[in-house]
């Protein structure tokens, strides 16, 4: 029988072979330190209209309730930093970098199912589930626990080697593995992310989601108006926002992704503001059929554009 250490090495070899940039492992257990923090965040209504954050409180904090019998949480990072960025001269609207290419849910989930298949091929039968931002899993917390980085003052995970422009995914399985430990916080006295946020959504290590531009342009449903207090503060962001990451000194280490599916749509660099403003359903469906922008729907995107125009 392979040992825990051998199985752990096999898991990390599979992750590397599948193109994941980093792989870390945590013991599947109750997140005791994070329970009061999550409770306070919810009580202070920092989740805005994201009512789903109130659901499955116990499962969000305890993976063994989400996946009965689970013993390990495998955290994975996949870089999406583009080779080229949208010109922020004011000629077009800004789109978060994670949405430049194909929808990451589809791309990564395929890799995760392949991951499970390879585990069973090399180690044996395992029970578990795969997750890509699609269930009550505190992905950043698990990645931090497994030593893949630390939660910065903007609450995004920062990795010392590649910064913070990456997707996080998990496999929660019933296989016992050797856990990695967390690393220290390297933010130091830097407050660039706090200072740069135009809507004052960030205080150190806490984000008021209801004020975040990403929330306002994506999570806030298309039939809900954006509050007037944010007028003139959106900096041309039509879908998501990268400001707190763009100013982070650690992102000087960001490297262009090698994942073909994350190659940016050419229209993002060619379109002017009028192209966005005059977009019809047919164009939206044709250009963004495989994009994360579909989450906002054309109605939501038009609401955002009209608000910031």
C-alpha positions as CSV (number, residue, x, y, z in Angstrom):
1,X,0.0,0.0,0.0
2,X,1.4,3.5,-0.9
3,X,2.1,5.7,2.1
4,X,0.5,9.0,2.9
5,X,3.7,10.8,1.7
6,X,3.8,8.8,-1.5
7,X,0.1,9.6,-2.2
8,X,0.8,13.2,-1.5
9,X,3.7,13.4,-3.9
10,X,1.5,11.6,-6.6
11,X,-1.3,14.2,-6.1
12,X,1.2,17.1,-6.6
13,X,2.7,15.4,-9.7
14,X,-0.8,15.1,-11.2
15,X,-1.5,18.8,-10.4
16,X,1.7,19.8,-12.2
17,X,1.0,17.6,-15.2
18,X,-2.5,19.1,-15.6
19,X,-1.0,22.6,-15.7
20,X,-1.9,23.9,-12.3
21,X,0.6,26.4,-11.1
22,X,0.5,25.4,-7.4
23,X,-1.0,22.7,-5.3
24,X,-1.4,22.7,-1.5
25,X,-3.1,20.3,0.9
26,X,-5.0,20.9,4.1
27,X,-6.7,18.6,6.6
28,X,-10.5,18.6,6.1
29,X,-11.6,20.1,9.4
30,X,-13.8,22.8,10.9
31,X,-12.5,26.4,10.3
32,X,-12.8,27.5,13.9
33,X,-11.0,30.8,13.5
34,X,-13.1,31.9,10.6
35,X,-16.5,31.1,12.1
36,X,-16.8,34.4,14.1
37,X,-15.3,36.4,11.3
38,X,-17.9,35.2,8.8
39,X,-20.7,35.7,11.3
40,X,-19.6,39.3,11.9
41,X,-19.3,40.0,8.1
42,X,-22.8,38.7,7.5
43,X,-24.2,40.6,10.5
44,X,-22.8,43.8,9.2
45,X,-24.5,43.2,5.8
46,X,-21.2,43.3,3.9
47,X,-22.6,40.6,1.6
48,X,-25.2,43.1,0.2
49,X,-27.8,41.2,-1.9
50,X,-25.7,38.0,-2.0
51,X,-28.2,36.2,0.1
52,X,-26.7,32.8,-0.8
53,X,-23.8,33.7,1.6
54,X,-26.2,33.3,4.4
55,X,-27.0,29.7,3.4
56,X,-25.1,26.6,4.4
57,X,-23.2,28.3,7.2
58,X,-22.1,25.0,8.7
59,X,-21.0,23.5,5.3
60,X,-19.1,26.7,4.5
61,X,-17.0,26.2,7.6
62,X,-16.7,22.4,7.7
63,X,-15.9,20.4,4.5
64,X,-16.8,17.2,6.2
65,X,-20.4,18.4,6.2
66,X,-20.2,19.3,2.6
67,X,-18.4,16.1,1.6
68,X,-19.1,13.4,4.2
69,X,-16.1,11.3,5.1
70,X,-13.6,13.8,3.6
71,X,-10.1,13.9,5.0
72,X,-8.2,16.3,2.8
73,X,-8.8,19.5,0.9
74,X,-6.6,19.9,-2.2
75,X,-6.2,23.5,-3.2
76,X,-5.1,24.5,-6.7
77,X,-4.0,27.7,-8.3
78,X,-4.3,28.4,-12.1
79,X,-2.8,31.6,-13.4
80,X,-5.0,33.8,-15.7
81,X,-2.8,36.9,-16.1
82,X,-3.1,38.0,-19.7
83,X,-0.2,38.8,-22.1
84,X,-2.0,42.0,-23.0
85,X,-4.3,44.3,-21.1
86,X,-7.2,46.5,-22.1
87,X,-6.1,50.1,-22.6
88,X,-7.3,52.2,-19.7
89,X,-7.0,55.5,-21.5
90,X,-10.8,56.0,-21.4
91,X,-11.5,55.0,-24.9
92,X,-13.3,51.8,-23.9
93,X,-14.9,50.2,-20.8
94,X,-12.8,48.1,-18.4
95,X,-13.4,44.3,-17.9
96,X,-11.7,42.3,-15.1
97,X,-8.8,40.3,-16.4
98,X,-10.3,37.0,-15.3
99,X,-13.1,37.4,-17.8
100,X,-10.8,38.1,-20.8
101,X,-11.0,34.5,-22.1
102,X,-13.2,31.5,-21.8
103,X,-15.3,31.0,-18.6
104,X,-13.0,29.5,-16.0
105,X,-15.7,27.4,-14.5
106,X,-15.8,25.2,-17.6
107,X,-12.1,25.2,-18.2
108,X,-11.1,24.3,-14.7
109,X,-13.9,21.8,-14.0
110,X,-12.8,19.7,-16.9
111,X,-9.3,19.6,-15.4
112,X,-10.6,18.7,-12.0
113,X,-12.6,15.7,-13.3
114,X,-9.5,14.6,-15.1
115,X,-7.6,15.0,-11.8
116,X,-10.1,12.7,-10.0
117,X,-9.8,10.2,-12.8
118,X,-6.0,10.2,-12.5
119,X,-6.1,9.9,-8.7
120,X,-8.2,6.7,-9.0
121,X,-5.9,5.5,-11.8
122,X,-2.7,5.9,-9.8
123,X,-3.8,5.5,-6.2
124,X,-7.2,3.8,-6.2
125,X,-10.9,4.5,-5.6
126,X,-11.6,7.8,-3.8
127,X,-14.8,9.6,-2.9
128,X,-15.0,13.3,-3.2
129,X,-16.1,16.4,-5.1
130,X,-14.6,19.1,-7.2
131,X,-15.2,22.8,-6.7
132,X,-14.7,25.9,-8.8
133,X,-16.4,28.9,-7.1
134,X,-19.7,27.0,-7.3
135,X,-20.5,25.8,-3.8
136,X,-20.2,27.0,-0.1
137,X,-16.4,26.5,0.0
138,X,-14.1,29.2,1.5
139,X,-11.5,28.7,-1.3
140,X,-9.2,31.5,-0.3
141,X,-9.1,30.3,3.3
142,X,-8.2,26.7,2.3
143,X,-5.6,27.9,-0.1
144,X,-4.0,30.0,2.7
145,X,-4.1,27.1,5.1
146,X,-2.3,24.9,2.6
147,X,0.6,27.5,2.2
148,X,-0.3,28.7,-1.3
149,X,-0.2,32.3,-0.2
150,X,-1.6,34.7,2.4
151,X,-4.8,36.7,2.4
152,X,-3.8,40.3,1.7
153,X,-5.3,43.4,3.0
154,X,-7.7,43.3,0.0
155,X,-8.7,39.8,1.1
156,X,-7.4,38.2,-2.1
157,X,-4.8,35.4,-1.8
158,X,-1.3,36.6,-2.7
159,X,1.4,34.1,-3.9
160,X,5.0,35.3,-3.6
161,X,5.9,33.9,-7.0
162,X,3.0,35.0,-9.2
163,X,1.0,37.6,-7.3
164,X,-2.7,37.3,-7.2
165,X,-4.1,36.9,-10.7
166,X,-5.1,33.3,-10.5
167,X,-8.2,31.1,-10.1
168,X,-8.6,28.9,-7.0
169,X,-10.1,25.4,-7.2
170,X,-10.5,22.5,-4.8
171,X,-10.9,18.7,-4.6
172,X,-12.3,17.6,-1.3
173,X,-11.7,13.8,-1.0
174,X,-11.7,11.0,1.6
175,X,-8.0,10.2,1.1
176,X,-5.6,11.1,3.9
177,X,-2.7,13.2,2.7
178,X,0.2,15.1,4.3
179,X,-1.0,18.6,5.0
180,X,1.1,21.7,4.1
181,X,1.3,24.5,6.6
182,X,0.4,28.2,6.1
183,X,3.1,30.9,5.4
184,X,3.4,34.3,6.9
185,X,1.8,37.5,5.8
186,X,4.1,39.6,3.6
187,X,1.8,42.7,3.2
188,X,3.8,44.6,5.9
189,X,2.9,48.3,6.2
190,X,1.7,48.6,2.6
191,X,-1.9,49.9,2.2
192,X,-1.9,50.6,-1.6
193,X,-5.0,48.4,-2.1
194,X,-6.9,50.2,0.7
195,X,-5.9,53.6,-0.6
196,X,-6.7,52.9,-4.2
197,X,-10.3,51.6,-3.9
198,X,-12.5,54.3,-5.3
199,X,-15.6,53.2,-3.4
200,X,-13.9,52.7,0.0
201,X,-14.9,49.1,0.1
202,X,-11.6,48.0,1.7
203,X,-10.4,48.4,5.2
204,X,-7.4,46.3,6.2
205,X,-8.2,42.6,5.8
206,X,-11.9,43.3,5.4
207,X,-13.9,44.0,2.2
208,X,-17.4,45.4,2.4
209,X,-18.8,43.5,-0.5
210,X,-21.8,45.7,-0.9
211,X,-19.4,48.6,-1.9
212,X,-17.1,46.6,-4.1
213,X,-17.2,47.4,-7.8
214,X,-17.1,43.7,-8.7
215,X,-20.2,43.2,-6.6
216,X,-22.0,46.2,-8.1
217,X,-21.3,45.1,-11.7
218,X,-21.6,41.3,-11.3
219,X,-23.3,40.1,-8.2
220,X,-26.0,42.8,-8.0
221,X,-28.7,41.4,-10.2
222,X,-29.5,43.0,-13.5
223,X,-32.9,44.3,-12.3
224,X,-31.4,46.1,-9.3
225,X,-30.2,49.7,-9.7
226,X,-26.7,50.7,-8.6
227,X,-26.9,53.2,-5.7
228,X,-26.2,56.8,-6.6
229,X,-23.5,57.1,-4.0
230,X,-21.3,55.2,-6.4
231,X,-21.8,57.6,-9.3
232,X,-18.5,58.9,-10.6
233,X,-16.6,56.3,-8.7
234,X,-16.7,53.3,-11.0
235,X,-13.6,54.2,-13.1
236,X,-15.2,52.8,-16.3
237,X,-15.4,49.3,-14.9
238,X,-18.3,47.6,-16.7
239,X,-17.7,44.1,-15.4
240,X,-15.6,43.3,-12.3
241,X,-12.7,45.4,-11.1
242,X,-8.9,44.8,-10.8
243,X,-7.9,48.0,-9.0
244,X,-6.8,46.5,-5.7
245,X,-4.8,43.9,-7.5
246,X,-3.3,46.2,-10.1
247,X,-1.7,48.4,-7.4
248,X,-0.4,45.5,-5.4
249,X,3.4,45.4,-5.5
250,X,3.4,41.6,-5.5
251,X,1.8,41.6,-8.9
252,X,5.0,42.8,-10.4
253,X,5.8,39.0,-10.4
254,X,2.7,38.2,-12.4
255,X,3.5,36.1,-15.5
256,X,1.3,35.6,-18.6
257,X,-0.8,32.5,-18.5
258,X,0.0,29.5,-20.7
259,X,-3.6,28.3,-20.8
260,X,-4.9,28.7,-24.4
261,X,-8.5,29.0,-23.2
262,X,-7.7,32.2,-21.3
263,X,-6.4,34.0,-24.4
264,X,-8.3,37.3,-24.5
265,X,-11.2,37.9,-26.9
266,X,-9.9,40.3,-29.6
267,X,-13.0,42.4,-29.4
268,X,-12.0,43.6,-25.9
269,X,-9.0,45.4,-27.5
270,X,-10.8,46.6,-30.6
271,X,-14.1,47.9,-29.3
272,X,-14.7,51.5,-28.3
273,X,-17.3,52.7,-25.8
274,X,-19.8,53.2,-28.5
275,X,-19.4,49.5,-29.6
276,X,-20.3,48.5,-26.0
277,X,-23.2,51.0,-25.7
278,X,-24.8,49.9,-29.0
279,X,-24.4,46.1,-28.5
280,X,-27.4,44.0,-29.3
281,X,-28.4,40.5,-28.1
282,X,-27.1,38.8,-31.2
283,X,-23.7,40.3,-30.8
284,X,-23.6,39.6,-27.1
285,X,-24.5,35.9,-27.6
286,X,-22.0,35.5,-30.5
287,X,-19.0,37.2,-28.8
288,X,-19.5,36.1,-25.2
289,X,-21.0,32.7,-25.7
290,X,-18.1,31.1,-23.8
291,X,-17.3,34.1,-21.5
292,X,-17.8,34.8,-17.8
293,X,-19.5,38.0,-19.0
294,X,-22.6,35.9,-19.6
295,X,-23.1,35.9,-15.9
296,X,-24.1,39.6,-15.9
297,X,-26.4,39.1,-18.9
298,X,-26.7,41.8,-21.6
299,X,-29.3,43.6,-19.4
300,X,-26.9,43.8,-16.5
301,X,-24.0,44.9,-18.6
302,X,-26.1,47.6,-20.2
303,X,-27.2,48.8,-16.7
304,X,-23.5,49.0,-15.7
305,X,-22.5,50.9,-18.8
306,X,-25.4,53.4,-18.5
307,X,-24.5,54.1,-14.9
308,X,-20.8,54.8,-15.6
309,X,-21.2,56.5,-19.0
